Amino acid sequence: MSSTIPVTSSTVAGRGNRRQRALAVLFAVLAPVVIWVIAVPLAGVKLSVSQGTGKPSLEVGLVSVVVVALVAALAGWGLLALLEKFSSRGTTIWTVVAVAVLVLSLGGPLTANTSGSAKAVLALFHLSVGAVLITLLSRRNRPEAIQ
């Protein structure tokens, strides 16, 4: 006796969405890495941010760029999945929230106590992660016709 599992368009869409969203996370991590490689070793921008009076400056290294981008991307994916599960307009709500979070997140780099070039690079980190996530996570995978 053989058993078969029916493949529906929602099953295919679910697999496609997971793959597409995993790639969005990967690209969201790679985008600031590329910027860091261009800005720090190649252009010589010193990415250090003062933590306040009497405290040492914090160096923004490649590992921190990867970790922060990965955490942001996974949090965005998780929130999108929850909103889609509980609301028929989950993607729209998520997009509005994601844009608001991106705009608010720019306050950190733009008000940081660091050089202008470091502010620009830090803002580019935020913009690149946000742009990739907003563009790729909010896209819906359209399943192909199943025959």
Residue pairs with C-beta under 8 A, 6 or more apart in sequence:
7 146
8 146
9 143
9 146
10 143
12 143
12 144
12 146
13 140
13 141
13 142
13 143
16 141
16 143
17 140
17 141
20 136
20 139
20 141
21 77
21 80
21 136
21 137
23 136
24 73
24 77
24 132
24 133
24 136
24 137
25 70
25 73
25 74
25 77
27 132
27 136
28 69
28 72
28 73
28 76
28 128
28 129
28 132
28 133
28 136
29 66
29 69
29 70
29 73
29 129
31 69
31 128
31 129
31 131
31 132
32 65
32 69
32 124
32 125
32 128
32 129
33 62
33 65
33 66
33 69
35 121
35 124
35 125
35 128
36 47
36 62
36 65
36 121
36 125
37 62
39 45
39 47
39 117
39 121
39 124
40 46
40 47
40 62
40 121
43 117
45 115
45 117
45 118
45 121
46 115
46 118
47 59
47 60
47 61
47 114
47 118
47 121
47 122
48 57
48 58
48 59
48 60
48 114
48 118
49 57
49 58
49 60
49 112
49 113
49 114
49 118
49 122
50 57
50 58
50 112
50 113
50 114
51 57
51 58
60 118
60 122
65 125
68 125
69 125
69 129
72 129
72 133
73 129
73 133
76 94
76 98
76 133
76 137
77 137
79 94
79 97
80 90
80 91
80 94
80 137
80 138
82 90
83 90
83 91
83 93
83 94
84 90
84 91
84 94
87 93
91 138
91 140
94 137
94 138
95 134
95 138
98 130
98 133
98 134
98 137
98 138
99 130
99 134
101 130
102 126
102 127
102 130
102 134
105 126
105 130
106 123
106 126
106 127
108 122
108 126
109 119
109 122
109 123
109 125
109 126
110 119
110 123
112 118
112 119
112 122
114 122
